[in-house]
């Protein structure tokens, strides 16, 4: 199936729609306006010529172009589109004769061979650089603008960057892993835009560029991306385990599979996806790590747990994009569910209501901190939100359309004999599990309407025009309604919700062997925690009793349904009440707004549990 961006118009409302509206009115309309905006002025030839710093600030241009082009296309905002074109025109005019379009002085550019890397924990280059990284985002940005608002000059500028990268890695004799930290992962992300250049042009040399990047990445012992993935390595064991870079590399590898059909590429991506999904996600669906590590942004060892783990918003973007690619390849609902989980929790939990401010990190248990002007996560959050409309519905253009994300809104999709199909979701989702879907068709026709079945629900039912139907449940996790649809048909899906307690364990078992060779195992650390979800939302509280950042709970012996209960808050919105008996109940509200969506607010997701009595 194709994404909804192809032959479709989608408008999200509800929580996601409000976030998109704030994104458009805030970050996308104010951060970059024209060539005088600080994030674009650094590309001016005079600024570039004197830049001896090694930072990544050039990434904002490409990220903003990706997000702003999508927002302008979906909203029809003429002022935003004019700004997008003006910025693109300035960048194209600033591109040098050889295709270079970065922010560095000549002696610091990626085309220059540098001294051998010094020994370091993250394999950083001898000369700090994010030059390939910046160009990777520039290619994606220029291509995104060209995709929605075709302009040959923008496509040509992206091609010239790709050609310069190919020449550098080929005739130039420079290895891609020498051009980025985390043992090269900050440069091997070039796989993604290289494949996108191939998709946009059909020119084989860009596919060859992506393959060259992968081959060089796999030859680097500390990275060995493909080999280690196929051998079953955990995500934390790939290079430094840097979450953002690794997920973005996997996006590129998934696209390389789409372009080539090489099964090993998909196998590698799916293996690492399972590793991340099973061991390295917060309850809110964001890649987490960084506890007691040299970097706040790397995966911890599998099995490690801390309620204070870091979720970098950039990593949430890359995780959403990785699931987007696997959804396109497989059509399996589990990937859409991961996107929805991340979006409604850790992504919305990072955005401020004004659409301007973002958290660099969100924590299951921790203080909300809105980050500073230049930080990467503000642009990544804006990008991640703009991914969602194209993911919400997928269709094959002829005989099937899938509903991937639930929430109020509508879509118009061109679908074969039915002509324009209109789908309107009327629902209180994600706060309630009743979803009504009004179907409008240009012409009466048979097609399959596929409804994603959330894994957290039990006893889901589907009715068409008031009659309960026995939908076929696909192996991929969708209820399929394959029938003749008429204008005005209505589908009612019910996904029963109940509060659910999750247990997490911080545990350490010391293992050795006795002199006779027999195994010796002793648990030396055990800390257990309770977290709460209600439907797709994670629930959290603010400071307990107004001042405590943690509290150990003694849970009742009774069934969970007796002490973990849905309720309504003072403003009429859903909350979850935890009744303990020995103290006043604790009230939990959706994580994204817990404690107030303001800088400095506290959110507590995981509650420490009373230790088990000693044996």
Secondary structure as GFF3:
##gff-version 3
##sequence-region A 1 615
A	DSSP	beta_strand	2	3	.	.	.	ID=ss1
A	DSSP	beta_strand	8	12	.	.	.	ID=ss2
A	DSSP	alpha_helix	14	25	.	.	.	ID=ss3
A	DSSP	alpha_helix	27	30	.	.	.	ID=ss4
A	DSSP	alpha_helix	38	41	.	.	.	ID=ss5
A	DSSP	alpha_helix	45	49	.	.	.	ID=ss6
A	DSSP	alpha_helix	59	75	.	.	.	ID=ss7
A	DSSP	alpha_helix	78	94	.	.	.	ID=ss8
A	DSSP	three_ten_helix	106	108	.	.	.	ID=ss9
A	DSSP	alpha_helix	131	148	.	.	.	ID=ss10
A	DSSP	alpha_helix	152	169	.	.	.	ID=ss11
A	DSSP	three_ten_helix	176	179	.	.	.	ID=ss12
A	DSSP	alpha_helix	185	188	.	.	.	ID=ss13
A	DSSP	alpha_helix	190	201	.	.	.	ID=ss14
A	DSSP	alpha_helix	204	219	.	.	.	ID=ss15
A	DSSP	alpha_helix	225	230	.	.	.	ID=ss16
A	DSSP	three_ten_helix	235	237	.	.	.	ID=ss17
A	DSSP	alpha_helix	243	260	.	.	.	ID=ss18
A	DSSP	alpha_helix	263	279	.	.	.	ID=ss19
A	DSSP	beta_strand	288	289	.	.	.	ID=ss20
A	DSSP	beta_strand	310	312	.	.	.	ID=ss21
A	DSSP	alpha_helix	313	330	.	.	.	ID=ss22
A	DSSP	alpha_helix	333	342	.	.	.	ID=ss23
A	DSSP	pi_helix	343	347	.	.	.	ID=ss24
A	DSSP	beta_strand	361	363	.	.	.	ID=ss25
A	DSSP	beta_strand	365	367	.	.	.	ID=ss26
A	DSSP	alpha_helix	376	392	.	.	.	ID=ss27
A	DSSP	beta_strand	393	395	.	.	.	ID=ss28
A	DSSP	beta_strand	400	403	.	.	.	ID=ss29
A	DSSP	beta_strand	409	415	.	.	.	ID=ss30
A	DSSP	three_ten_helix	416	418	.	.	.	ID=ss31
A	DSSP	beta_strand	419	427	.	.	.	ID=ss32
A	DSSP	beta_strand	434	441	.	.	.	ID=ss33
A	DSSP	beta_strand	445	452	.	.	.	ID=ss34
A	DSSP	beta_strand	461	464	.	.	.	ID=ss35
A	DSSP	beta_strand	467	468	.	.	.	ID=ss36
A	DSSP	beta_strand	472	473	.	.	.	ID=ss37
A	DSSP	beta_strand	478	485	.	.	.	ID=ss38
A	DSSP	beta_strand	490	494	.	.	.	ID=ss39
A	DSSP	beta_strand	499	513	.	.	.	ID=ss40
A	DSSP	beta_strand	519	534	.	.	.	ID=ss41
A	DSSP	beta_strand	537	540	.	.	.	ID=ss42
A	DSSP	beta_strand	552	553	.	.	.	ID=ss43
A	DSSP	alpha_helix	560	563	.	.	.	ID=ss44
A	DSSP	beta_strand	564	568	.	.	.	ID=ss45
A	DSSP	beta_strand	574	578	.	.	.	ID=ss46
A	DSSP	beta_strand	586	590	.	.	.	ID=ss47
A	DSSP	three_ten_helix	591	593	.	.	.	ID=ss48
A	DSSP	beta_strand	602	604	.	.	.	ID=ss49
A	DSSP	beta_strand	607	609	.	.	.	ID=ss50
###
